Amino acid sequence: EMTGVSRTLVREALRQLESEGLVEVIPHKGPVVTVITPHQAVGIYQVREVLEGLAAELFATNASPADRVALRKALDEVRVAYESGDVLTRLAAKKHFYDCLIRGSGNEALGSSLHMVNARATILRGRSLSTPSRWKASLAELEALLAALDARDPELARARAVEHVRQAAKTALANLESQQAPALAAGAALGNR
């Protein structure tokens, strides 16, 4: 009622979020935001490695000159967003970068698959990009990836994309585990009473 949106539209949005694994509907309680466990995060990053590595490999061989210009511009946007310090701006710029990478890969099925994985990965990406030292390393990794793509070296592009995902995974998993440790300790302390 506050937003003037119909209940049907809200239900449809919740169904979409549920299908992307971002919302979980609990019987007799309703929808709640999904909590990603460290184990689930590892799985997401494993899939991202494979899919983003393939996207980079295909981009290196298939991208048109226009695709290459678009990706370079997208990386410039990422640089500006990273320097802004705003996590939401960083996430939007990073999404645009990956959209350009996927478009230039020329593989529509890959784009659909990555879209589903990236919906859940965005939660983790936010954790990674909010870590103060990570954005500089991330930017250097993306610049190295772009250099491999510009050189049209599919093997090197794949390797650099995989390395970027692995480094992001390390940061996000460390962040996730450090945030869950106090909650687990508090739960254990309550259980000992």
N, C-alpha and C positions, 0 to 999 in steps of 0.2 A: 504494500500500500504506500509506503514512504517513497518509493521510487517510481510508482505509477506503472509498474510492469505487471502483466497478467500472471496468474499462478501457472498457467499452462507454459508460458515462456520460462518461468523459473524452474519448473519441473524438467523441461527439456534441457535447460542449461545444466542442471544437476545430473541428468542422465549422461550428458556428454562428458562432464567432468568425471563421472563414475567410470565410463568406458575408457577414459584415458588414465585411470588409476589415481586420480588426484583427490577424489572424494569417495568415501565408503558409506554405504547406507546400512545403519545398524537397526535391526528390528526393534520396535517399541521405543526407539530413541531418535532416529532420523539421521540425516546426513552429517558426517564429520569429515574434517580434512584428514587425508591419509597420512600416517606417520611412516616414513621410510626407515627401515632398520638398516644397520650396517651391512647385514648379509644381503638384503635386497639391493642396496646401493652398489655393492660389488658386482652383482649381476647386471645392473643397469650399465655400469661402466664397461663391463666385458662386451656387452652388445654394442655400446657406442664405439668402442675400439674397432670392431669389425666393420660396422656400417660407415663410420666416418673415414676409416682407412680406405674403404672401397670408394667412397665419394671423392676423396682426394685423388686416388689413382685414376678414376674415370675422368675427373675434371682435367687432369694433366694431359690426357690424350684427346678428349672430346670437346673441350670448351672452345667456343667461338671467341674472336677478338672482343666482341661486345660483352660476353660473359666475363672475360678477364678484366676488362675495364670496370665492370660492375663489382667484381670481387675486390679489386684494389680500392674502389671508393668505399665499399663496405668496411674494409679494414681501417680506412681513415676515420670512419664513423666510430668504429670500436675504440680507436686510439683516443678520440675526443671524449667518448663516453667513459672510458677507464679513468681519464684524468679528472672527470667531473666528480668522481667519488660516489655518485648515486647508484645504488645497486640496481634499481629498476631500469635506469637509463642504460646501464651496462648490459643487463639481460636483453633488452630490446635490440641493442646494437649487435650483440652476439647472435641473436636469433636471425637478424637480417643477414649477417655474414654467412651463417649456415644455409639460409635460404638461397643465397647466391651460389654457394658451393654446390648445393644439390641441383639447382637449375642447370648449372654448367656441366654437371656430370652426365646429363642426358638420360638418366635412368629414373623414370617415374615411380617404379615400384620401390626403389631405394628411398625416394622422397617420402612416400607414404609410411614406410617402415621407420625412418628416422623421426618423422613427425610424432609417432606414438611413443617412441623412446624418449624423445626430447621433452615431451610434456612432463614426464616424471623427472627427467634429468634437470629441468629448469629449477626445481626445488634444490637439488644438490649444487647446481651451478651457482645459485644465489649464495650458498654457504661458502663455496670456493672463492667467488669473486669478492665476498665481503671480508676475506682475510687480507689484511693490509699489504703484505708483501707479494701476494699471488698475482695481482693484476699486471705488475711489471714483467714477471716471468711469463705469464700468459701471452702478453703482447709480443714478447720476443719469440715465443714459440709460433705464434700465428705469422709473424714476419718471416720466420724460417720456412714455414709451410708455404707461404706465398712465393718465396724465392724458388722453392722446388717446383711449384706449379708453373711459374714463369719460365723455368728451364725445361718445362714439359717432360719432367723425369717422374714417371708414374711410381716407380719403386721408392724413390726418395720421398715423394709426396705422401705415399701411404705411411712410410716409417715416421715422418714428422707429424702426421695427423694422429697416429697411434701414440706417439710420445706425448703429444699435447694432452690427449685424453688421460693417459696414465698419470701425468703430473697433476692434472685437475682432480683425478680420483684420490691421489694421496692427500691433497689438501682437504678436500671435502670429507673424506672418511675420517681424517684426524679431527676435523671440526665436529663432525657428527658424533664421534665417540666421546670427545671431551664434553660435549653438551649432554650426552646421555649418562655419563658417569655420575654426576651429582644426583640425578633423578634415581638412578639405580641404588646409590648409596643411601639416599633418603628412604627409599622403599625397604631396603634391607634393615635400616635402623628401626623403622616402624614394625617390621616383622619380628625383631628381637625383643620387643617390649611385651 
